[in-house]
């Protein structure tokens, strides 16, 4: 497979569904699902795919796959949360804040959290571990999946339009490398911002002991 577009040109909506399903269920993939959705947008620009079917495949796979991971997280509890979420800088203090946010905002918190790069899978594990009501989780995941598919599909469509305007002077591999770089840059920016917030919070809580 040279690119997500090559894979989807062969397997189309079924391939997209299986990729998103596996990723949402917690299976590590070498290529993020974002790029596969964008690849469908590229194919759509060439009139080889449609938005409605793409959004339906992504949303269905998101809800089903995330539900599997959610149920596993409910059963496994904190050990799974520590194993997965700690790799993303998820501390006990952040867990308390996220728990309060989930209980207060419910489905809205799930939607927002899942649209933040690097937090999509973590949000599922946290929701399961904290035993967020299943119905609330499914509703939030449904709308998050719909928004996710819409954003990346039309980004891919724009990528295809840009490539067409370049009249083939840029190889497709370069475009996919650029798209992957954008996804990684967005995730890095979010992680860096969180790190700065943690440092600022730590500095604010430091207390200077008075000299005797």
One Martini backbone bead per residue (centre of mass of N, CA, C, O) as a GRO file, in nm:
protein
  212
    1UNK     BB    1   0.089   0.040   0.028
    2UNK     BB    2   0.132   0.378  -0.059
    3UNK     BB    3  -0.162   0.473   0.032
    4UNK     BB    4  -0.475   0.537   0.140
    5UNK     BB    5  -0.585   0.567  -0.152
    6UNK     BB    6  -0.499   0.288  -0.255
    7UNK     BB    7  -0.660   0.123  -0.052
    8UNK     BB    8  -0.947   0.257  -0.116
    9UNK     BB    9  -0.957   0.192  -0.419
   10UNK     BB   10  -1.005  -0.115  -0.342
   11UNK     BB   11  -1.200  -0.110  -0.060
   12UNK     BB   12  -1.326   0.141   0.027
   13UNK     BB   13  -1.575   0.150   0.256
   14UNK     BB   14  -1.489  -0.113   0.393
   15UNK     BB   15  -1.201  -0.024   0.458
   16UNK     BB   16  -1.273   0.224   0.625
   17UNK     BB   17  -1.441   0.083   0.840
   18UNK     BB   18  -1.213  -0.110   0.946
   19UNK     BB   19  -1.008   0.103   1.029
   20UNK     BB   20  -1.183   0.263   1.230
   21UNK     BB   21  -1.267   0.027   1.407
   22UNK     BB   22  -0.985  -0.054   1.504
   23UNK     BB   23  -0.895   0.216   1.624
   24UNK     BB   24  -1.139   0.254   1.825
   25UNK     BB   25  -1.067  -0.032   1.973
   26UNK     BB   26  -0.728   0.004   2.012
   27UNK     BB   27  -0.573  -0.042   1.749
   28UNK     BB   28  -0.272  -0.011   1.628
   29UNK     BB   29  -0.168   0.219   1.372
   30UNK     BB   30   0.047   0.347   1.126
   31UNK     BB   31  -0.219   0.503   1.032
   32UNK     BB   32  -0.429   0.742   1.064
   33UNK     BB   33  -0.769   0.789   1.016
   34UNK     BB   34  -0.763   1.074   0.901
   35UNK     BB   35  -0.625   0.996   0.623
   36UNK     BB   36  -0.857   0.816   0.519
   37UNK     BB   37  -1.069   1.033   0.506
   38UNK     BB   38  -0.910   1.221   0.320
   39UNK     BB   39  -0.891   1.014   0.087
   40UNK     BB   40  -1.193   1.025   0.022
   41UNK     BB   41  -1.185   1.318  -0.068
   42UNK     BB   42  -0.998   1.272  -0.306
   43UNK     BB   43  -1.187   1.070  -0.450
   44UNK     BB   44  -1.428   1.265  -0.470
   45UNK     BB   45  -1.289   1.464  -0.668
   46UNK     BB   46  -1.278   1.202  -0.876
   47UNK     BB   47  -1.559   1.055  -0.853
   48UNK     BB   48  -1.508   0.788  -0.623
   49UNK     BB   49  -1.687   0.939  -0.402
   50UNK     BB   50  -1.886   1.007  -0.100
   51UNK     BB   51  -1.998   1.172   0.172
   52UNK     BB   52  -2.234   1.005   0.289
   53UNK     BB   53  -2.088   0.726   0.297
   54UNK     BB   54  -1.846   0.816   0.461
   55UNK     BB   55  -1.994   0.921   0.714
   56UNK     BB   56  -2.137   0.652   0.774
   57UNK     BB   57  -1.885   0.473   0.810
   58UNK     BB   58  -1.741   0.638   1.029
   59UNK     BB   59  -1.967   0.660   1.240
   60UNK     BB   60  -2.022   0.359   1.278
   61UNK     BB   61  -1.730   0.274   1.349
   62UNK     BB   62  -1.700   0.461   1.591
   63UNK     BB   63  -1.930   0.356   1.770
   64UNK     BB   64  -1.850   0.056   1.775
   65UNK     BB   65  -1.549   0.073   1.855
   66UNK     BB   66  -1.583   0.257   2.108
   67UNK     BB   67  -1.770   0.064   2.262
   68UNK     BB   68  -1.569  -0.159   2.303
   69UNK     BB   69  -1.361   0.011   2.465
   70UNK     BB   70  -1.557   0.108   2.681
   71UNK     BB   71  -1.627  -0.175   2.798
   72UNK     BB   72  -1.339  -0.254   2.866
   73UNK     BB   73  -1.288  -0.013   3.059
   74UNK     BB   74  -1.508  -0.082   3.265
   75UNK     BB   75  -1.374  -0.355   3.341
   76UNK     BB   76  -1.067  -0.268   3.390
   77UNK     BB   77  -1.018   0.025   3.453
   78UNK     BB   78  -0.744   0.189   3.577
   79UNK     BB   79  -0.517   0.017   3.448
   80UNK     BB   80  -0.586   0.105   3.156
   81UNK     BB   81  -0.564   0.407   3.197
   82UNK     BB   82  -0.267   0.411   3.279
   83UNK     BB   83  -0.148   0.265   3.028
   84UNK     BB   84  -0.262   0.478   2.814
   85UNK     BB   85  -0.290   0.781   2.928
   86UNK     BB   86   0.003   0.836   3.037
   87UNK     BB   87   0.128   0.875   2.745
   88UNK     BB   88  -0.050   1.170   2.737
   89UNK     BB   89  -0.028   1.316   3.025
   90UNK     BB   90  -0.222   1.166   3.236
   91UNK     BB   91  -0.329   1.278   3.533
   92UNK     BB   92  -0.490   1.293   3.829
   93UNK     BB   93  -0.577   1.587   3.802
   94UNK     BB   94  -0.702   1.554   3.518
   95UNK     BB   95  -0.905   1.339   3.597
   96UNK     BB   96  -1.075   1.515   3.785
   97UNK     BB   97  -1.151   1.729   3.574
   98UNK     BB   98  -1.275   1.534   3.361
   99UNK     BB   99  -1.491   1.415   3.539
  100UNK     BB  100  -1.639   1.680   3.595
  101UNK     BB  101  -1.687   1.747   3.296
  102UNK     BB  102  -1.852   1.495   3.221
  103UNK     BB  103  -2.078   1.532   3.437
  104UNK     BB  104  -2.158   1.824   3.335
  105UNK     BB  105  -2.156   1.779   2.995
  106UNK     BB  106  -2.124   1.505   2.870
  107UNK     BB  107  -2.164   1.481   2.540
  108UNK     BB  108  -2.006   1.742   2.488
  109UNK     BB  109  -1.735   1.638   2.602
  110UNK     BB  110  -1.700   1.410   2.400
  111UNK     BB  111  -1.690   1.575   2.145
  112UNK     BB  112  -1.456   1.764   2.214
  113UNK     BB  113  -1.242   1.552   2.300
  114UNK     BB  114  -1.246   1.385   2.020
  115UNK     BB  115  -1.138   1.652   1.848
  116UNK     BB  116  -0.873   1.622   1.993
  117UNK     BB  117  -0.565   1.574   1.936
  118UNK     BB  118  -0.485   1.272   2.120
  119UNK     BB  119  -0.795   1.225   2.275
  120UNK     BB  120  -0.990   1.017   2.153
  121UNK     BB  121  -0.911   0.745   2.295
  122UNK     BB  122  -0.890   0.851   2.584
  123UNK     BB  123  -1.188   0.930   2.617
  124UNK     BB  124  -1.296   0.644   2.609
  125UNK     BB  125  -1.144   0.532   2.856
  126UNK     BB  126  -1.246   0.740   3.059
  127UNK     BB  127  -1.550   0.691   3.027
  128UNK     BB  128  -1.537   0.394   3.118
  129UNK     BB  129  -1.392   0.424   3.392
  130UNK     BB  130  -1.613   0.651   3.495
  131UNK     BB  131  -1.900   0.558   3.405
  132UNK     BB  132  -2.037   0.669   3.176
  133UNK     BB  133  -2.313   0.678   3.032
  134UNK     BB  134  -2.376   0.504   2.752
  135UNK     BB  135  -2.571   0.695   2.608
  136UNK     BB  136  -2.396   0.946   2.629
  137UNK     BB  137  -2.155   0.833   2.474
  138UNK     BB  138  -2.297   0.767   2.205
  139UNK     BB  139  -2.396   1.048   2.135
  140UNK     BB  140  -2.118   1.188   2.135
  141UNK     BB  141  -1.982   0.993   1.927
  142UNK     BB  142  -2.165   1.043   1.690
  143UNK     BB  143  -2.108   1.353   1.655
  144UNK     BB  144  -1.801   1.325   1.640
  145UNK     BB  145  -1.792   1.142   1.388
  146UNK     BB  146  -1.934   1.340   1.200
  147UNK     BB  147  -1.733   1.573   1.231
  148UNK     BB  148  -1.475   1.422   1.155
  149UNK     BB  149  -1.560   1.338   0.868
  150UNK     BB  150  -1.615   1.623   0.759
  151UNK     BB  151  -1.341   1.759   0.798
  152UNK     BB  152  -1.151   1.544   0.644
  153UNK     BB  153  -1.298   1.522   0.379
  154UNK     BB  154  -1.269   1.830   0.293
  155UNK     BB  155  -0.966   1.834   0.312
  156UNK     BB  156  -0.923   1.620   0.093
  157UNK     BB  157  -1.070   1.767  -0.130
  158UNK     BB  158  -0.876   2.011  -0.128
  159UNK     BB  159  -0.625   1.844  -0.193
  160UNK     BB  160  -0.723   1.747  -0.470
  161UNK     BB  161  -0.758   2.029  -0.593
  162UNK     BB  162  -0.462   2.117  -0.557
  163UNK     BB  163  -0.334   1.894  -0.729
  164UNK     BB  164  -0.477   1.968  -0.993
  165UNK     BB  165  -0.353   2.258  -1.013
  166UNK     BB  166  -0.052   2.133  -1.033
  167UNK     BB  167  -0.050   1.922  -1.273
  168UNK     BB  168   0.144   1.687  -1.148
  169UNK     BB  169   0.418   1.821  -1.017
  170UNK     BB  170   0.329   1.656  -0.765
  171UNK     BB  171   0.363   1.394  -0.585
  172UNK     BB  172   0.149   1.210  -0.390
  173UNK     BB  173   0.350   1.148  -0.158
  174UNK     BB  174   0.388   1.446  -0.074
  175UNK     BB  175   0.097   1.497   0.016
  176UNK     BB  176   0.086   1.280   0.240
  177UNK     BB  177   0.321   1.392   0.401
  178UNK     BB  178   0.187   1.665   0.457
  179UNK     BB  179  -0.065   1.558   0.600
  180UNK     BB  180   0.087   1.410   0.828
  181UNK     BB  181   0.232   1.663   0.934
  182UNK     BB  182  -0.023   1.815   1.018
  183UNK     BB  183  -0.124   1.612   1.225
  184UNK     BB  184   0.135   1.613   1.403
  185UNK     BB  185   0.138   1.918   1.459
  186UNK     BB  186  -0.131   1.931   1.606
  187UNK     BB  187  -0.056   1.733   1.831
  188UNK     BB  188   0.196   1.887   1.933
  189UNK     BB  189   0.050   2.149   2.009
  190UNK     BB  190  -0.133   2.027   2.224
  191UNK     BB  191   0.090   1.906   2.405
  192UNK     BB  192   0.241   2.172   2.456
  193UNK     BB  193   0.006   2.324   2.587
  194UNK     BB  194  -0.030   2.126   2.821
  195UNK     BB  195   0.254   2.155   2.939
  196UNK     BB  196   0.230   2.457   3.003
  197UNK     BB  197  -0.013   2.428   3.192
  198UNK     BB  198   0.125   2.246   3.401
  199UNK     BB  199   0.356   2.442   3.474
  200UNK     BB  200   0.173   2.674   3.563
  201UNK     BB  201   0.026   2.517   3.786
  202UNK     BB  202   0.279   2.445   3.950
  203UNK     BB  203   0.374   2.737   4.003
  204UNK     BB  204   0.107   2.831   4.151
  205UNK     BB  205   0.148   2.600   4.395
  206UNK     BB  206   0.393   2.722   4.498
  207UNK     BB  207   0.541   2.743   4.823
  208UNK     BB  208   0.689   2.966   5.038
  209UNK     BB  209   0.877   2.920   5.303
  210UNK     BB  210   0.930   3.057   5.592
  211UNK     BB  211   1.160   3.183   5.777
  212UNK     BB  212   1.271   3.134   6.109
   0.00000   0.00000   0.00000
